Each structure stands twice: as C-alpha cells, then as structure tokens.
Amino acid sequence: MASLVLFDIDGTLVSRAGPHHRQALEDACLQITGLSATTQGIPVQGMLDGEILRQMLSAAGAAPSAIRAALPAVMTRAQYLYSRSCPEIRDKVCPGVTELLTALRRRGAVLGLVTGNLSRIAWKKMARAGLKPHFTFGAFAEQGPTRGALARLAVRHARAQNWVARQSPITLIGDHPNDIKAARTAGIRSVAVGTGVVALDELALHQPDRLVPDLRALDPAWLLSR
C-alpha cells in the first residue's frame, strides 16, 4: 500500500526564488491587456496565480468581464515568460527537502505537487531546483478555484491511476494556513513547515497534524504510516 505525499512549492520546497515569478505575471498582464498591473499590495502568499492575476487586473482598472476574457491568454503568456526567465535555484531548496524526497521515493511513496503556481511555472521551478525527478504529477492553479479543490483533484487522480489505495495514508505538506485548510477540505493529513513567511506560532493556531521548523525535523516513517 503506497503512501501519497503532496507538496506545496514556494516556502515549502524552495524559498526566496527571486522576482522572476512576479515579474512574469506583471509582464504578461502588460503584454496581453496593455495594463500596468502589479503584485504590490496583494498578499500573494498562499494564493493561486489565477486569483493573483485577477486582483492585479482589477486593481489596474479592468472590468470583471474584461478580466474573464483576458485571463486565459494572460496565464499562457505568464508561463511562457517564466519558462524563459527562471534562473537556477538549486541553492534555494529548503533544508531537508532533498533528503526527505529521496527517502520517501526509496520507500515507495508517490509524490505530487499541490501548488498555487501555474503548471509550466511549477515544473520549471522544480527543474531549476533539481527536484523535478522526484514528482509523478501535480495539481496546479489553472485546474481549480481553490487550493482545497486542487488537493481533492490530486487525491482523485492518484486513486484513479491506482497509484494508491483508498486506505493509503495521504498527507499535504505546506508552509501556509491555506495549505492546512486545503488538507482539511480534502480529508487528508497536514504538515505545516516553518520555512515560508508564516511564523510557527501562527501556523500552530490552525492545528496541522504535524508542525515542524523545517523538513529535516519530519520523520519519513510518519508519512508512510496511517
């Protein structure tokens, strides 16, 4: 019976990866809509890229109907731009990540992504961080309206592919209260890690199943057991 372990990206697997992601979103808005939209003033941590783009365009003066019409093209353009600008970020991998991923894979766990990043942005980050070979699949910003919906999608997909059984242990690891909420929405376990922008004491208020300062402190055996 394989375990399924799902990971957020920013603040969980990699930290402080540079301005390239935000810049791609801003440049895509400008190139597609002609609006100088910015992420400044938007609390992007824990948000999906699609919602970030909606708020950016709204703040820049776009009407809701114009945002709906432009958003698919803006998303496509942002992914293209990021794929061309993302630097090497192996030095941005959070403590304990590589060791944990390696240990889980050696013991037969299925690893996936549940992230607010658009899909091409997510996979590019993983490639540039040297982490992509560890992951089988993912659920991404363009595939659902909330992080909880993405977590449910990831679980359904893994079960549909017969990678995991219905009784398999499933855990979502993230650095934000929205990750804890998403795990609860999907009916799976949560691990909160303090390598993002949210302090451990604040994460504790949301009652994750496990709370660790970084992934060096997380026992792989717990993720593999019910």
N, C-alpha and C positions, 0 to 999 in steps of 0.2 A: 504494500500500500504506500504509494509515493505521497510525500507532502508537497503542498503548493505554498511557495513563499513569494509574495508580491512586494515590490519596492517602489516607493516614490523616487524621484531623481534628485531635484535641487534641494540641498540641505541634508539629504539622506545618503546618496551615493557620491555626489560631488558637491563642493562648496565653493562659493565665490568664483564662479567660472568665467567672470568677465562680463562686459557690457554688450556682447555681441547678440545675445538673445533679444534684449530690449531694443537694441538698435535695429534689428531685423523687423521687429513689429512696427516700429515707427517709420522706417523706410518703406515698408510695404503699404502702410496707410497713405503715405505721401504719393507713392508711385501709382497706386490704383485709384485713389479718390481725389488727390490734389490737396488734401487737408494735412496741415502740420499737427498731427496728433502726437501726444507724448504720454509716457507712462508716469511722469511726475505727478505726485498726488494720488496715485492709485495704489492701494495696498496689495501689490501683486503676489505676495507670499501666500501660498495655499490656493490661489485662484487658477482656473483653467484659462489657457491662452485665448480661447474664443470670447470669454467674458471680459478679459483684459482688453481685447480689441474693441468690443462693444462699448466699454466705458471710455476708452480713448477717443473713439469716433464721436460718441455722444458729447464728451467734453469739448471736442473741436467744433461742435455745431451741427453735426449730421443729424438728420431726422431719422426716427426709427425705421421707416420704410427704406430709406437710402442705406442704412446700415445693413439691414437684412439682405438687400440686393447685392451689396458690395462685399459682404463678409467672405463668401467662398473664394473669390479672387484674391482678397487680401491674405487669407490664410495660405493659399497656394504660393503667393509671392513671398510671404514671410519665410516659408520653409525653404524655398529656393535660395533666398538671400542668406539665410543662416547656413545652409549647406556649403556655401561658398566662402563664408567668413569665419566659421568656427575654428579656433586655434587648437593646438594640442593642449589637453587639460589633464594629462596623467598626474601632474603634480597637485591637482585639485581634488583627487579622490579622498574621501573622508577616511579617518582612521578605522582600521579593522575591516573595511569593505572587501578588499580582495581576498583576505584570508577567510572571511565568512562565506563569500560566494563559492570559493574553491571547496571549502569543507562541505557545504550543502550539496554541491553537484557531485562530489565524490560519494556521497551517501544517498544519491538517487533522487534528491528533491527536484521538483520542477520550479524554475524561477521565471517570474514575469514582471513586467513593469505596469504600474498604475500611476499615471502622471498627468499633470495639467499641461504638459508640453504637447504641441502638435507632433504627429508621428515622425516626420522626417527630422524635425529638430531633436526629438528624443533619441532616435537611433544615431544621429550624428554625434550627439554628446557622448553616447555610450561608446561609439567607435573611437572618438578622440581621447576618451578616458581609458581606453584599453579594456573596457568591461563588456563590450557587446557579445563576445562568445559565450558568456555565462547565461544569456537570456534566451528563452524559447519563443516568447511572444510578449504582447503588451496591449494595454487599453489606453487610448490617447484622447487628447482634448476634443478633437473633431468627432469623436464617436459617442459622446453623451453630454447631457446638460450639466451634470454634477459629478464630483469625484465619487460619490456613492454609487451613481449609475455606472461609472467606469469599473468600480470594484466588482459590482454584480456581473457586469459583462465579462470581465476576466475570469471569474469563477465559472460562469456558464460555459465559456469557451473551453476551459481546461477540462471540464467534465464531459463536454460534447466530444472532445478529441480522445477521451478515455485515457488521458494522462494521469488523472487522479480519480479515486472512487468517491462516492458520496460521503463516506465516513472519514475521508482523509483529513488530516489537520491542515488548516489554511490560515495564513497569517499575512497581514498587511503591515509593512514597516514604513514609517514616515516621520517627519520632523515637525508637523504642524497639527493643531487641533482638528483641521479639516480631514486629515488622514485618519485620525481616531474616529471621527464621526462617520467617515466613509466605511471603515471596517464594521462599525456597529450597524450601519444601514445594510451592509451585505451579509450580516450574520456571521462574521468571521472574527478571529482574534486580532488584536492590535498591539504593535510595539511602537512606542514613541522614543525617538532618539534626539539627544540634545546637540546635534551638530548643525542645526539650522539657526534661524533668527529668534525662535521662541525659547524662552528660558525653561529649564527643567521644572521649576516650581509651578509655572503656568501650565505646562503640559500635564503635570500631575493632577491638576484640578479637573481635567477631562477624563480621568480614570482609565488610562490604557491598561491592557492586560500586563504589559511589561514596560518599564521606563528605564532607559539606560543613557549614560552620558555620551557614549559613542558605541559603535558596533563591536569594539574589542570586548565589551562587557556582556555581550549577548551569547549565551550558550547555544550552539547549534542543536544540541540534543533536545532542548525545549521546543524548537521549531519543528523537529521531526516527530514529536510525540503528541498524543492527544491530551 
